[in-house]
Amino acid sequence: MATTVILGAGIIGTSTAYYLSKHQPGSSIHLVEPSPELFASASGYAGGFLAKDWFSPASAELGVLSFEEHHKLAKKEDGATKWGYARSTSISLSQAAKSKKRVDVWCRDGASRAKAASGDPSAGAAPPWLRKEDGDAVEVISEEGTVAQVDPLLLSQFLLQKCIDAGIHLHHPAKALSVQTDTRDELSSICIAATQSSTETDIPCTNIVVAAGAWSPHVFATLFPTSAHKLPVSSLAGHSLVVRSPRWTKEHEGGGCHAVFMTSQPGYSPEIFSRVGGDIYIAGLNSAAEPLPPLATDAKDRIAKEAIEKLRGTVGEVLGVADADLEVVREGLCFRPVTERGTPFLGRVPDAWLGAGIAARPAAQGGVYLACGHGPWGISLSLGTGKVMAEMIQGRALSADVSGLALGA
């Protein structure tokens, strides 16, 4: 079986490695991650909201597959205990009229993901931790069994441990420097450098997967400097806050978790998720203008106090608790990979994109693959993406139609 090097050990990269290892030796799979801290961006700081059918036609089958894979993995591995997998209910808290058009919403303009909900809005009971004031419209916007909740950091850590247990090589912290070709000008190896020791290593391989999230264009440009193409992926910065409150404790978990989507003001659509274990997550302040830092860990120095205060004020108001009764668990700033078309890129990179004098072997003997651009849906689509990418790389039948997600589709 051909050796595969995956650039990026976030949830997309680890999911791909996890599914690859089910059909080939783990020793033939390598994960390369440059950030000194693992899961320091969206894989560790996202909301962890899972949806089955909130996607446009191009992503629809992938959405269903991924949701089912999340459920199967949680059932098999006790995900409820290990990464907080739980059924959820989606609530819209707003007085504004709702659009029922199913679209991929990437939150770049402050729009709410509630617009992508599959269920017909219906009156519903507010979750126990939600303070409902006169005039507020509380509507259930998800159908039973179509949304769920996880702690993305715990899920990512679990997947990585399964990869390591399977014998997959983790190079961390390390970065990819260059690729080499054989006498036929076909991809034959990749050179990586351990960033703490500057030790360089050539890894013979015929498959490369670029799954570096918002950093994927930089990784691709580094490896293929003569390419005339730039990966059409950009970054969307988003602040988040995790708090605890007496309004949401273990005693309240019997009714399941809730996802509350609301519109506070133009350009600000807070998303609030209750999680197993007492955590409440809030986000909704996004900016495409924030420059992408060199490494995910560099984002910690860019957390804006005013953004955190705004999120803290919103969650306090929604919960109806005084600021002193909120325990801040963590503050975050992460960078999600987004695309203009609003859907991720999954598939093989055409040889013509690699630049002069370099090509890849025919599938499934080799190839350069791309798996990124999931926007706010990276956690939800992670397992389906990993499964489909593994099938694609290994030349097996695909479990979902992702032809509409290819480069150039």
N, C-alpha and C positions, 0 to 999 in steps of 0.2 A: 504494500500500500504506500502511495506517495506521501512524503513528509509534508506537513502543513505548518506554516508559521502564521500565527494570528497576531496582528499588530493592534494592541489595545486589549487590556484585561478588565474592561468594564463588563456590565451584565450582558451585552451583545456578544463580546468576544468570548467570555466564559461559557455562555450558553452554546455557542457554536462548538467550542472545544468539548463541552460535555456531551453533545450529541454525536460529534465525530468519534469520540472514544467508545461509543457503543458498537462501532463496526470496524474499528482498526485499533492497533496497539497504542496505548497512551504515549509510549515512548516516541512515537512518530509525530507527535503534536507539540507545538511550542507556543506559549503565550508570552508576549513581550509588552511590558508596561513601563513607561518612563517616569510616571509620577512617584515620588518617594512614598506617598501614602496611597494605598489601594482604595478604589471606589470613592475618590475625593471629589468627584463631580456628580453628574446626574444619577449615576448608578447608586450612590449612597445618599443623595440629598433630594431625590424626587419624592413625589407624594405616595407612590405605591398603589395608585388606583388602577384596577383592572376592569376592562369592558369587553364584552363579547361582540357586540354589533353596533358600535358607534362609528363605523368607518365607511369611507366612500368605496365604490365598487372595486377600485384597484387594490385596496387593502382588505376587502371584506373577508375573503377566505382565510387570509393570514390572521385576522382578528379572531375569527372563530377557532381556528386551530390553536392559536396561542392560549386563548382562554381555557380551552379543554386541556391543554398540556399543563397549565398552572394547576388546574383542579386535580388531574391525575397525579402530578408530582406531589402535591400537598397530601393527597390521600395515601400515597405510597410511603412517603417519608415523614409523616406527621408534621406537615407544614404549619398547622395551627399552633403547635408548640414551638417549632424551630424558627419560623419567620413570620408568625402572626397572620397566617392566611385565614381569612374569615369572609363569610358572605356579607354583602353590603347592600345598602339602599341609597339611590341617588335622589337628592332633593334639590329643587330649585327654589331659592328664596329671593323673590323679586315681585315688584308690582308691574313690571313691564310685560308686554305680550311676548310670547315665545315663538320662535321659528321652528317648524317641524322638519325643515329640510335637513337631511342627513349629509353633513359635510365634514371634511377634515379641518379642524380648527387648531391653529398653531399658536394662538395667543399673542402673536406679535403686535397686534393693534389693540390689545387689551380686551379682546372678545372672550366670551365664556365658552368653555367646552360643552356646557349644557345644550348648546345649539346642535350638537352632534348626537344627542341622546336618542335612543331607538324607541323608547316607550312613549305612548301618548300621555301628555301631562294629566294628572288626576289629583284631586285633593287627597292629602295624606297627613298622617300625624307627624309632628315634628319630633326629631330625636330628643331624648331626655335632656341632653346638654344644651339644646338650642333655645335661646330666649326669643320668643315670638311676640312682637308688639302688634297693637291694633293696626290694621291696614296691610300687614305683611301677607303676601301670598306664598303659601307653602305647598308645593306640588311635588308628587313623586314622578320622576321622569325616567325611571328604569323599570324594566319588567323583571319579575321574580326570577332569580337565578342567572341574571345576565351581567351582574357587576360584583366585584369582590375587592378585598383590600389586603395588602401585604406590607411588611416593613422591607423596603428595597435593599437596604444595607445588609440585613440579616439573610435575605434570599441570595444576594450576590456572594456573600461570604460562604454560604452553604454550597453554592454551585462551584465556587473555586476550590473548596475542600474536596468535593467529589472529583474534580479534575486532578488534583494532586494525588488523591488516593488511587486514581486510575493510572498513575505514572506519567501524567502530562508534565512537561517541563515549564516552570515559571521563571522567566528572566526578569528580575525586578530588584531595583530600578535599572532599566536598560532601554536603549533606543536603537532603532534601525538606522544604519548609515548608508548602505548601498546594496545593490543587487549585482550578481555576477551571472554571466551566461557561458554556455558551453560552445563547442566548435560550430554548432548549428545556429548560434545566436539565440538559443532558447534559455529561459530562466533556469539556473541550476543551483544557486545558493544566495543567501542573504547574510550580510555582515552586520552584527549587532555589537554594541559597546555597553559594558556595565558602567553606569554613570558614576559610581562611587570609586571605582578602581581604574577606570579608563581601559580596562582589558577588552580587547576586541576578539570576537569569535565568529567564524564562518559556519553557518548552518546549511548543509546541503538540503535543498528543498525544491519542489516544483510547484507548490501551491502557496500563495500568499493571500491572506485575507486582511483587508484594511477595515478595521472596526474600531477606529480611534475616536469616535464621536465627533465633536466639533473640531478636533485636531486632525481629522482625516485628510483634508486638503493639503496640510503641511506635510504629513507623512508621505502622501503620494508624490508631492513635488520633490521631496528629498530623494526618494528612491528612483524616480523617473524624471530627471532634470531636463531631458531633451523633449519631453512631451509638450505638445502644443495645446494641451487641454488642462484646464483646472477643474477639479471636482466641484460641482455646483452645490456645495454645502456651506452654510454659514452658521454663525452662533447666535443664540438667544440667551442672554443672561437673565437669571431669575433669583430673587431673594426668597428665603423661606424661614420659617420659625416652627419649632416644636415646643409645645408647652404641656403642662399638666394642670388639672383643675379638679376640685372636689366634685364638679358637675359630671365628670366622666371617670369612673373607676372600674375596677374589675366587676363590681356588683352590677354595673349597668350593661355588661357585655352580652347578657342573655338575649337581648333583642337584635344583636348583630351590630356591625359598624355602619356608619353613615358617611356619605359624601355630599357636602352642601356646596352648591354653586350659586354665587350671587353676583349682582352688579352693584357696586358701591357708588361709582362715579365713572364718567367717561375715561376709558383707558385703564381702568382698574376693576378687574373681575375676580374677587377673592375665591379661592377653592379651599375648603376646610374639610379635613378627613379625620375621623376618629379611628384609632388603631387599637388592636388588642394590646393590653398591657398598660393602658392608661394614657397613652400619648395622643395629642391632638396636633395635627400638622396644618399649617396655613401657608399659602403662597398666592401669587397673583400679580406681583409687581415684576414685570418683564421689560427688558430693554435690548433692542438689537444694536444699540449704539455703543454699548460697553465693550471695549476691546478684549479680545480673547487673550488670556495670559499665556506665557510659554508653557506652564505646567498647571495642572488642575489645582494643586496645593497652593499656588500663588493667589488663588481667589480669596483666601482667608483674609488677606490684607486689604481687600477691596470691599468688604462688607460695609454697606452704608448705614450709619446709625439711624438716619431719618427713615430709611426703608424699613428697618427692623421695628422702629417705633410705630410706624404706620400699621404694620402687620399686627403688632402687639395690641394696638388700640382697637383694631377691627375684631380680633379674636376675643378680646375682653368684652366688647360690646355685644357680640353674637352670643357669647356664653352668659352674659349678664353677671359678670363677676368683677370685683374690684381688682385693680392692677396688682395689689399686694397678695391676692389669692392666686395669681398665676405663677407657676414655677417654670422658668425657662430651661428647657432641656438642652437645646442647642440653637444657634443661629447659622444660617447657611447662604451661600451664593454659589450657584452652579451654572454651567454653560451647556445648553442643549443644542444638538445639531439639527438644523432646520433646512428645508428646501423651499424654493419658490413654489413648486407645484403642490406642496403640502403633504407629500407622501415620501416614505424612505426610499433609498436606493438599495436594492438587493439583486445581486447577480454578478456575472463575469464582466470584467472590464475588457472592452474590445482591444485586441492587440494593437490596433492603430492608435490607441490612446497612450501606449507605453513609450513611444518615442522611437527614434531611429536606432536600428541595430539591435532591437530586442523584441522577443516574442515569447509566448508561453506554449507549452505542449498542448496538444488537443485534449479536451475534457474526455474522460476523467483522469488523464495522466498528469495534468497540471493546469495552472491558470492563475490569474490575478483577479481577486474577487473583492467586491465592495459590499459592506453591510453597515449603513449609517443613514442619518437623516430622519430619525424617528420622532423628532420634536418632543412633545410632552407625553408621547405614547411609548417611550422606550421600554419601560418596565412591563407594560401590558403586552407588548408585541415581542418581548425578549425571547421567550421559549419557542414560540412559533418561528421566529427568525432563525434561531440556532438550529432548529430541526430542519428547516428548509435549506439553509445554507449547507449543512452537513450532507444532506441528500444530493444537492447540486454538485458539491465538490467530489463526492464519492460516485457520482454517476448513477444514482438510484432514482426511482420515481419520486416526484415531489408530492408531499402531502397537502399542498395548497397551491393554487394558481397564483403565481406572483409575476406573471409575464408583464403586467402593467407597472411593475416597480423596477424594471431594468433601466439601465442608463440609456437615455434616448427614447424611452417609451412615451 
